[in-house]
Amino acid sequence: MGFRSLFTKGVALSQAGQTNKHSRKASSLARQAMNSFRQARSLKGDKKIDKMLDGMNYLSNSVLEVSDSITPISTMNATSALLADNIQKMINQSQLNIINTLGNRKKIKAK
């Protein structure tokens, strides 16, 4: 049970890292899109259209990064559920051990 618990924690941590990476990249791309749109305000004609297209490209890539972060999040949720189940089993086993130990002590004192 200890190996499984360590494994699930490791999976959760690696997936959290991947989600964080996607989030940072999405934020960076969104900032680049905003900058492109701001720059387009001061331009005219084809340059304005080109800058707006650049902004749309950055924005679509940002949305793609957000979308790519969903898989690691769902993996983390599944791993957390498994981990919670393992923790509950360990707590239940510890409680049984304590009850048995206390029961044995009462039997010894009664003799």
N, C-alpha and C positions, 0 to 999 in steps of 0.2 A: 504494500500500500504506500510506503514511503517513496518508492521509485515513481509510482504513478503520480503522486502528488507533486514531486519535483518536476516531472515531465510536463504536467499541465501548467505549472507556474512558468516554466521555460517557454512554452508555446504562447502563453498569454503575454509574456514580456516581449517576445519577438514580434508578435502581431501588433502590440501597442507601439513598438518602434516603427513598424511599417505604416501604421495609421498616422503617426506623428509626421513621418516623412511626407506622405501624401498631403497632409494638411498644410505643412509649411510650403510645399510647392504650389498648392492651390492658392494660398494667400499671396505668394510672390507673383504668380501669374495674374491674379485679380488686380494687384497694385500696378503691374505693367499695363493692364488694360485701361485702368483709370488714367494713368499718365498719358497713354496714347489718345484717349478721348479728350483730355484737357488740351493737349497739343493741337488736336484737330480744330479746336475752337478758333485758334488764331491763324489757321491756314485757309487757303481758298482753292477752289477747283479740284483738279486731280490729286494734288497733295493732301487736301482735306479728306477725300475719299480713301486714298491709300492709308492715311493714318487711322481712319475709322475702321478700315478692314483689318489693319494690324491689331487694333483694340479688340475687335470681334474674335480674331484668331486667339489672342491671349485669353479672352473670356471663355471661349469654348474649351480651350486646354485646361483652364481652371476648373470648369464643370466636370471635365473628364477625370481630373485628379480627385475631386470630391467623390465621384462615382467609384473610382478605384479603391477608395478607403473603406467602402462598405464591406467588402469581403473580409479584411482583417478584423473589422469590428464584430462581424457575426462569428468569426472564429474565436475571438476573445470571449464573447458571450457564451458560446458553447463550452469553452474551456472553463469559464468561471462556474457554470452550472455543474460541470463534473467535479470541479474542485470543492464546491459547496457540499455536494453529495458525499464526497470523501471525508470532509471535515465533520459532517454530521455523524457519519459512521464511527469516526474516531472518538467523538464526544460520547456517543452511546456506549462504545466499548469501555471507555474510561469510567463511565458511571457504573456499568456492570462490575468492573473490577473493584471499584470502591465499595459497592454494596456487598460483594462477596467477601472482601477483606474485613469489613465491619461485622458481617455475619459470622465469620470464622473467629474473630476476637470475642464475640459474645459467647460462642460455644466453648471456647477455651476458659473463659472466666467462670462459666456456669459449672465446669467440672471441678 
